[in-house]
Structures are given as structure tokens and as C-alpha cells.
């Protein structure tokens, strides 16, 4: 058995106010609902398709007054607002994750000592340590292998990259 489309709370309020109970939906077998007791059923006629209105009558017809907002649309507004709030938070997070430096990157595995010293807070001693620890699989290896302090890494992480050298193809004999 199907439930009535009217929520039970609204149905209870309507019955308390003296409104008649809504008619039950017809079963899906194609049977028509029976008329309530004491009410004569209207004769069944097939509806004819509406004729398209002419251009003149459509232009001359007065515009309908704006409809009152639907209750379902009003219920969606807090949900839409919540989605908008989540979207703005996601955009803020994405901006935080974007690198602040958009210039060229310095390769840890191929850069000279002078190129490494151009990075902020990288001294000659740190550049020598970076060169001595090569090759690096990722730039994070500078931290995991204690090559440089995290404070320095945090300032240069957007400016460096660890490019892997490719091996020359083996010659066939």
C-alpha cells in the first residue's frame, strides 16, 4: 500500500482544522478512484490536446501575476546557502595549496652551487650539503634525510623540483 503524498503532520493539522481527508491515490492498475460517499461522480471524458495559440493572441494576453514562492524552493534555500558556503571554503583551501611562487623552478639534482645559493636562505654550506646528498627522488627528501632545516625548506619548496635523470636507451647488438 502506498502512503499519501501529504506528510502526516500536515494531514493531522488539516483534519484538526475541519478539512475533509484527502482522497487516496488510485492503485497503479489503471483503476479510477471512487467518488466519496454522497458525491456524484462526474462523467469521464477524454481531454483533447490544446491548440497552439496564435502569435497575436499570445502577444495580447496579459501577463500572469508572479507566483508565490513554493514551499519546496524555500526549503532548499538553506541547503543552497550551505553548499555555497562549502564551495567558498573549498576555494580558500585551494588558494592556500597553490604555490605562491610562479617563476622557474631550480632542479635539485642538476643545479650548480651558485644556482642553489640564489634560493632564499640557502647558504654556501647548505648548497654543498644539497649537492653532496644527490640524487634526490623528491624535493621532500631534503627534509626526510636531514639535509636542510624545515624552516629553509618551507621557504624554498615552491621554487625547487627534483628531476630524475633518464638513462640512455640500451644499445642492441
Phi and psi in degrees as GROMACS dihedral restraints (atoms count N, CA, C in turn):
[ dihedral_restraints ]
;  ai    aj    ak    al  type     phi  dphi    fc
    3     4     5     6     1   -86.4    20    10
    4     5     6     7     1   149.3    20    10
    6     7     8     9     1   -84.3    20    10
    7     8     9    10     1   154.7    20    10
    9    10    11    12     1   -66.4    20    10
   10    11    12    13     1   144.7    20    10
   12    13    14    15     1   -70.1    20    10
   13    14    15    16     1   -15.6    20    10
   15    16    17    18     1   -82.1    20    10
   16    17    18    19     1   126.7    20    10
   18    19    20    21     1   -58.5    20    10
   19    20    21    22     1   148.8    20    10
   21    22    23    24     1   -63.3    20    10
   22    23    24    25     1   -31.8    20    10
   24    25    26    27     1   -66.6    20    10
   25    26    27    28     1   -44.8    20    10
   27    28    29    30     1   -65.2    20    10
   28    29    30    31     1   -36.3    20    10
   30    31    32    33     1   -64.8    20    10
   31    32    33    34     1   -43.5    20    10
   33    34    35    36     1   -63.6    20    10
   34    35    36    37     1   -40.6    20    10
   36    37    38    39     1   -65.9    20    10
   37    38    39    40     1   -39.3    20    10
   39    40    41    42     1   -66.3    20    10
   40    41    42    43     1   -41.3    20    10
   42    43    44    45     1   -67.0    20    10
   43    44    45    46     1   -36.9    20    10
   45    46    47    48     1   -66.5    20    10
   46    47    48    49     1   -30.8    20    10
   48    49    50    51     1   -81.2    20    10
   49    50    51    52     1    -5.6    20    10
   51    52    53    54     1    97.1    20    10
   52    53    54    55     1     7.3    20    10
   54    55    56    57     1   -76.5    20    10
   55    56    57    58     1   148.1    20    10
   57    58    59    60     1   -68.8    20    10
   58    59    60    61     1   152.4    20    10
   60    61    62    63     1   -66.5    20    10
   61    62    63    64     1   142.1    20    10
   63    64    65    66     1   -68.2    20    10
   64    65    66    67     1   150.2    20    10
   66    67    68    69     1   -69.3    20    10
   67    68    69    70     1   144.7    20    10
   69    70    71    72     1   -75.2    20    10
   70    71    72    73     1   153.8    20    10
   72    73    74    75     1   -71.7    20    10
   73    74    75    76     1   148.9    20    10
   75    76    77    78     1   -73.7    20    10
   76    77    78    79     1   146.1    20    10
   78    79    80    81     1   -62.2    20    10
   79    80    81    82     1   158.0    20    10
   81    82    83    84     1   -76.7    20    10
   82    83    84    85     1     7.8    20    10
   84    85    86    87     1   -80.8    20    10
   85    86    87    88     1    -2.1    20    10
   87    88    89    90     1   101.8    20    10
   88    89    90    91     1    -4.3    20    10
   90    91    92    93     1   -72.9    20    10
   91    92    93    94     1   144.5    20    10
   93    94    95    96     1   -85.9    20    10
   94    95    96    97     1   148.0    20    10
   96    97    98    99     1   -69.8    20    10
   97    98    99   100     1   147.3    20    10
   99   100   101   102     1   -77.2    20    10
  100   101   102   103     1   148.7    20    10
  102   103   104   105     1   -73.0    20    10
  103   104   105   106     1   147.2    20    10
  105   106   107   108     1   -60.8    20    10
  106   107   108   109     1   157.8    20    10
  108   109   110   111     1   -61.4    20    10
  109   110   111   112     1   136.9    20    10
  111   112   113   114     1    84.9    20    10
  112   113   114   115     1     1.0    20    10
  114   115   116   117     1  -117.8    20    10
  115   116   117   118     1   130.2    20    10
  117   118   119   120     1   -80.9    20    10
  118   119   120   121     1   134.6    20    10
  120   121   122   123     1   -73.6    20    10
  121   122   123   124     1   140.9    20    10
  123   124   125   126     1   -76.6    20    10
  124   125   126   127     1   147.2    20    10
  126   127   128   129     1   -65.4    20    10
  127   128   129   130     1   142.0    20    10
  129   130   131   132     1   -85.7    20    10
  130   131   132   133     1   124.5    20    10
  132   133   134   135     1  -130.1    20    10
  133   134   135   136     1   150.8    20    10
  135   136   137   138     1   -80.5    20    10
  136   137   138   139     1   138.9    20    10
  138   139   140   141     1   -80.6    20    10
  139   140   141   142     1   136.2    20    10
  141   142   143   144     1   -90.8    20    10
  142   143   144   145     1   147.1    20    10
  144   145   146   147     1   -65.7    20    10
  145   146   147   148     1   142.5    20    10
  147   148   149   150     1   -72.1    20    10
  148   149   150   151     1   143.1    20    10
  150   151   152   153     1   -79.8    20    10
  151   152   153   154     1   142.8    20    10
  153   154   155   156     1   -66.3    20    10
  154   155   156   157     1   138.8    20    10
  156   157   158   159     1   -74.5    20    10
  157   158   159   160     1   147.3    20    10
  159   160   161   162     1   -72.6    20    10
  160   161   162   163     1   162.5    20    10
  162   163   164   165     1   -62.8    20    10
  163   164   165   166     1   -39.0    20    10
  165   166   167   168     1   -66.3    20    10
  166   167   168   169     1   -44.5    20    10
  168   169   170   171     1   -69.7    20    10
  169   170   171   172     1   -30.5    20    10
  171   172   173   174     1   -70.1    20    10
  172   173   174   175     1   -34.8    20    10
  174   175   176   177     1   -75.6    20    10
  175   176   177   178     1   -34.0    20    10
  177   178   179   180     1   -81.3    20    10
  178   179   180   181     1   -19.3    20    10
  180   181   182   183     1   -65.4    20    10
  181   182   183   184     1   135.4    20    10
  183   184   185   186     1   -69.2    20    10
  184   185   186   187     1   149.9    20    10
  186   187   188   189     1   -76.2    20    10
  187   188   189   190     1   142.7    20    10
  189   190   191   192     1   -73.8    20    10
  190   191   192   193     1   150.8    20    10
  192   193   194   195     1   -67.2    20    10
  193   194   195   196     1   148.1    20    10
  195   196   197   198     1   -62.2    20    10
  196   197   198   199     1   140.4    20    10
  198   199   200   201     1   -76.6    20    10
  199   200   201   202     1   152.9    20    10
  201   202   203   204     1   -69.9    20    10
  202   203   204   205     1   148.6    20    10
  204   205   206   207     1   -61.0    20    10
  205   206   207   208     1   136.6    20    10
  207   208   209   210     1   -71.2    20    10
  208   209   210   211     1   144.9    20    10
  210   211   212   213     1   -63.9    20    10
  211   212   213   214     1   -34.0    20    10
  213   214   215   216     1   -68.3    20    10
  214   215   216   217     1   -35.1    20    10
  216   217   218   219     1   -69.3    20    10
  217   218   219   220     1   -37.6    20    10
  219   220   221   222     1   -64.7    20    10
  220   221   222   223     1   -34.8    20    10
  222   223   224   225     1   -70.7    20    10
  223   224   225   226     1   -26.3    20    10
  225   226   227   228     1   -78.7    20    10
  226   227   228   229     1   -22.0    20    10
  228   229   230   231     1   -57.0    20    10
  229   230   231   232     1   -45.7    20    10
  231   232   233   234     1   -62.5    20    10
  232   233   234   235     1   -35.8    20    10
  234   235   236   237     1   -66.3    20    10
  235   236   237   238     1   -41.3    20    10
  237   238   239   240     1   -65.8    20    10
  238   239   240   241     1   -40.0    20    10
  240   241   242   243     1   -63.4    20    10
  241   242   243   244     1   -40.1    20    10
  243   244   245   246     1   -65.1    20    10
  244   245   246   247     1   -40.7    20    10
  246   247   248   249     1   -65.3    20    10
  247   248   249   250     1   -38.2    20    10
  249   250   251   252     1   -64.9    20    10
  250   251   252   253     1   -39.7    20    10
  252   253   254   255     1   -65.0    20    10
  253   254   255   256     1   -42.4    20    10
  255   256   257   258     1   -63.8    20    10
  256   257   258   259     1   -41.2    20    10
  258   259   260   261     1   -63.0    20    10
  259   260   261   262     1   -42.2    20    10
  261   262   263   264     1   -67.1    20    10
  262   263   264   265     1   -35.4    20    10
  264   265   266   267     1   -66.0    20    10
  265   266   267   268     1   -38.7    20    10
  267   268   269   270     1   -65.2    20    10
  268   269   270   271     1   -39.1    20    10
  270   271   272   273     1   -65.7    20    10
  271   272   273   274     1   -38.0    20    10
  273   274   275   276     1   -63.6    20    10
  274   275   276   277     1   -42.2    20    10
  276   277   278   279     1   -63.3    20    10
  277   278   279   280     1   -40.5    20    10
  279   280   281   282     1   -64.1    20    10
  280   281   282   283     1   -39.2    20    10
  282   283   284   285     1   -65.6    20    10
  283   284   285   286     1   -34.9    20    10
  285   286   287   288     1   -66.4    20    10
  286   287   288   289     1   -34.6    20    10
  288   289   290   291     1   -80.3    20    10
  289   290   291   292     1   -20.8    20    10
  291   292   293   294     1   -67.6    20    10
  292   293   294   295     1   140.7    20    10
  294   295   296   297     1   -65.4    20    10
  295   296   297   298     1   141.0    20    10
  297   298   299   300     1   -77.6    20    10
  298   299   300   301     1   -29.9    20    10
  300   301   302   303     1   -95.7    20    10
  301   302   303   304     1   127.4    20    10
  303   304   305   306     1  -116.0    20    10
  304   305   306   307     1    13.1    20    10
  306   307   308   309     1   -85.3    20    10
  307   308   309   310     1  -167.6    20    10
  309   310   311   312     1   -69.1    20    10
  310   311   312   313     1   150.5    20    10
  312   313   314   315     1   -96.3    20    10
  313   314   315   316     1   150.4    20    10
  315   316   317   318     1  -100.3    20    10
  316   317   318   319     1   128.7    20    10
  318   319   320   321     1   -79.5    20    10
  319   320   321   322     1   123.1    20    10
  321   322   323   324     1   -67.6    20    10
  322   323   324   325     1   -33.2    20    10
  324   325   326   327     1   -85.7    20    10
  325   326   327   328     1   -13.1    20    10
  327   328   329   330     1  -129.9    20    10
  328   329   330   331     1    -4.0    20    10
  330   331   332   333     1   -77.8    20    10
  331   332   333   334     1   148.2    20    10
  333   334   335   336     1   -77.8    20    10
  334   335   336   337     1   170.6    20    10
  336   337   338   339     1   -61.5    20    10
  337   338   339   340     1   -40.2    20    10
  339   340   341   342     1   -64.6    20    10
  340   341   342   343     1   -40.7    20    10
  342   343   344   345     1   -65.5    20    10
  343   344   345   346     1   -39.1    20    10
  345   346   347   348     1   -68.0    20    10
  346   347   348   349     1   -34.7    20    10
  348   349   350   351     1   -72.6    20    10
  349   350   351   352     1   -15.1    20    10
  351   352   353   354     1   -74.9    20    10
  352   353   354   355     1   -15.9    20    10
  354   355   356   357     1   -70.9    20    10
  355   356   357   358     1   148.6    20    10
  357   358   359   360     1   -62.9    20    10
  358   359   360   361     1   134.1    20    10
  360   361   362   363     1    64.8    20    10
  361   362   363   364     1    14.0    20    10
  363   364   365   366     1   -95.2    20    10
  364   365   366   367     1   116.6    20    10
  366   367   368   369     1   -92.7    20    10
  367   368   369   370     1   177.4    20    10
  369   370   371   372     1   -63.4    20    10
  370   371   372   373     1   -38.6    20    10
  372   373   374   375     1   -65.6    20    10
  373   374   375   376     1   -42.0    20    10
  375   376   377   378     1   -67.2    20    10
  376   377   378   379     1   -38.2    20    10
  378   379   380   381     1   -62.6    20    10
  379   380   381   382     1   -40.4    20    10
  381   382   383   384     1   -64.3    20    10
  382   383   384   385     1   -39.9    20    10
  384   385   386   387     1   -64.7    20    10
  385   386   387   388     1   -39.1    20    10
  387   388   389   390     1   -64.7    20    10
  388   389   390   391     1   -44.0    20    10
  390   391   392   393     1   -65.6    20    10
  391   392   393   394     1   -39.5    20    10
  393   394   395   396     1   -67.2    20    10
  394   395   396   397     1   -28.7    20    10
  396   397   398   399     1   -89.0    20    10
  397   398   399   400     1     5.4    20    10
  399   400   401   402     1   -67.5    20    10
  400   401   402   403     1   154.4    20    10
  402   403   404   405     1   -85.8    20    10
  403   404   405   406     1   151.5    20    10
  405   406   407   408     1  -108.4    20    10
  406   407   408   409     1   133.9    20    10
  408   409   410   411     1   -76.4    20    10
  409   410   411   412     1   -40.3    20    10
  411   412   413   414     1  -137.6    20    10
  412   413   414   415     1   165.5    20    10
  414   415   416   417     1   -70.4    20    10
  415   416   417   418     1   -21.9    20    10
  417   418   419   420     1   -68.3    20    10
  418   419   420   421     1   -18.0    20    10
  420   421   422   423     1   -63.0    20    10
  421   422   423   424     1   -20.7    20    10
  423   424   425   426     1   -61.6    20    10
  424   425   426   427     1   -32.7    20    10
  426   427   428   429     1   -87.6    20    10
  427   428   429   430     1   -47.1    20    10
  429   430   431   432     1   -66.0    20    10
  430   431   432   433     1   -24.6    20    10
  432   433   434   435     1  -104.0    20    10
  433   434   435   436     1    15.2    20    10
  435   436   437   438     1    51.8    20    10
  436   437   438   439     1    46.6    20    10
  438   439   440   441     1   -83.5    20    10
  439   440   441   442     1   -45.2    20    10
  441   442   443   444     1  -131.5    20    10
  442   443   444   445     1   158.0    20    10
  444   445   446   447     1   -69.0    20    10
  445   446   447   448     1   154.9    20    10
  447   448   449   450     1   -62.5    20    10
  448   449   450   451     1   -35.8    20    10
  450   451   452   453     1   -59.6    20    10
  451   452   453   454     1   -39.2    20    10
  453   454   455   456     1   -72.3    20    10
  454   455   456   457     1   -43.4    20    10
  456   457   458   459     1   -58.8    20    10
  457   458   459   460     1   -41.9    20    10
  459   460   461   462     1   -60.6    20    10
  460   461   462   463     1   -31.2    20    10
  462   463   464   465     1   -84.2    20    10
  463   464   465   466     1   -23.0    20    10
  465   466   467   468     1  -109.5    20    10
  466   467   468   469     1    -3.8    20    10
  468   469   470   471     1   -60.2    20    10
  469   470   471   472     1   -30.3    20    10
  471   472   473   474     1   -81.4    20    10
  472   473   474   475     1   -10.2    20    10
  474   475   476   477     1  -106.3    20    10
  475   476   477   478     1    -2.4    20    10
  477   478   479   480     1  -121.4    20    10
  478   479   480   481     1   160.6    20    10
  480   481   482   483     1  -151.8    20    10
  481   482   483   484     1   149.5    20    10
  483   484   485   486     1  -109.8    20    10
  484   485   486   487     1    99.9    20    10
  486   487   488   489     1   -90.0    20    10
  487   488   489   490     1   130.7    20    10
  489   490   491   492     1   -86.3    20    10
  490   491   492   493     1   134.8    20    10
  492   493   494   495     1   -73.4    20    10
  493   494   495   496     1   135.8    20    10
  495   496   497   498     1   -92.2    20    10
  496   497   498   499     1   139.8    20    10
  498   499   500   501     1   -77.3    20    10
  499   500   501   502     1   142.9    20    10
  501   502   503   504     1   -65.7    20    10
  502   503   504   505     1   146.8    20    10
  504   505   506   507     1   -62.6    20    10
  505   506   507   508     1   141.4    20    10
  507   508   509   510     1   -69.1    20    10
  508   509   510   511     1   135.6    20    10
  510   511   512   513     1   -81.1    20    10
  511   512   513   514     1   142.0    20    10
  513   514   515   516     1   -92.7    20    10
  514   515   516   517     1   137.2    20    10
